[in-house]
């Protein structure tokens, strides 16, 4: 781990972890959590990887995405925002 910081305000340890896994395709997050718990003697582990899981993306169909893209191509400037926003319900 690098960039190790003890955040006293939030009462936690923060760090950047480089995972080297020669011979394996990927390492499961559960294995990483277990290893970190042993290394830093903690049981709770908050995992943040590129803001993953902090925002739920709305599911839209591929046809709707393409239609929106093509409608936005027909207008210029700030009008793209109104075309891209869609209908208000």
QUIMO-V423307 format. One record per residue. N is the residue number from 0. RES is the residue in three letters. SS is DSSP state (~ for helix, > for strand, _ for the rest). PHI is phi in whole degrees, -180 to 180 (* if undefined). D_CENTER is the distance of its C-alpha to the mean C-alpha in Angstrom with 2 decimals. Layout:
# QUIMO-V423307
N:RES:SS:PHI:D_CENTER
N:RES:SS:PHI:D_CENTER
This chain:
# QUIMO-V423307
0:UNK:_:*:19.67
1:UNK:>:-139:20.01
2:UNK:>:53:19.57
3:UNK:>:-77:20.63
4:UNK:>:-135:21.08
5:UNK:>:-98:22.64
6:UNK:>:-90:21.45
7:UNK:_:-72:24.63
8:UNK:_:-65:23.70
9:UNK:_:-95:20.87
10:UNK:_:55:22.79
11:UNK:>:-152:20.23
12:UNK:>:-103:19.74
13:UNK:>:-123:16.85
14:UNK:>:-161:16.49
15:UNK:>:-106:14.82
16:UNK:_:-117:15.55
17:UNK:_:-100:16.71
18:UNK:_:-103:17.22
19:UNK:_:-104:20.36
20:UNK:_:-139:21.33
21:UNK:_:-68:24.42
22:UNK:_:88:25.89
23:UNK:_:-118:22.85
24:UNK:_:-70:20.46
25:UNK:_:-143:17.43
26:UNK:_:-106:17.46
27:UNK:_:-63:16.39
28:UNK:~:-62:14.12
29:UNK:~:-63:17.19
30:UNK:~:-64:19.34
31:UNK:~:-65:17.20
32:UNK:~:-60:17.26
33:UNK:~:-63:21.01
34:UNK:~:-63:21.68
35:UNK:~:-65:20.01
36:UNK:~:-61:21.95
37:UNK:~:-70:25.12
38:UNK:~:-65:24.60
39:UNK:~:-108:23.87
40:UNK:_:52:25.87
41:UNK:_:-135:23.37
42:UNK:_:-101:22.58
43:UNK:_:-92:19.57
44:UNK:_:-141:16.28
45:UNK:_:-95:13.06
46:UNK:_:-105:10.18
47:UNK:_:-124:7.15
48:UNK:_:-125:5.43
49:UNK:_:56:3.88
50:UNK:_:61:2.95
51:UNK:_:-66:2.15
52:UNK:_:89:5.58
53:UNK:_:-86:6.55
54:UNK:_:-137:7.71
55:UNK:_:-91:9.91
56:UNK:_:-85:10.90
57:UNK:_:-73:14.69
58:UNK:_:-86:16.35
59:UNK:_:-129:19.11
60:UNK:_:-75:21.56
61:UNK:~:-62:21.85
62:UNK:~:-65:25.20
63:UNK:~:-65:23.90
64:UNK:~:-63:21.25
65:UNK:~:-67:24.10
66:UNK:~:-62:26.48
67:UNK:~:-63:24.28
68:UNK:~:-60:23.81
69:UNK:~:-71:27.57
70:UNK:~:-65:28.52
71:UNK:~:-69:26.54
72:UNK:~:-70:28.36
73:UNK:_:-83:31.66
74:UNK:_:-117:31.21
75:UNK:_:-121:30.84
76:UNK:_:67:29.37
77:UNK:_:-72:28.27
78:UNK:~:-65:29.45
79:UNK:~:-61:26.31
80:UNK:~:-65:24.39
81:UNK:~:-72:26.97
82:UNK:~:-69:27.11
83:UNK:~:-73:23.34
84:UNK:~:-71:23.05
85:UNK:_:85:25.31
86:UNK:_:-80:27.72
87:UNK:_:-91:27.61
88:UNK:_:-99:28.34
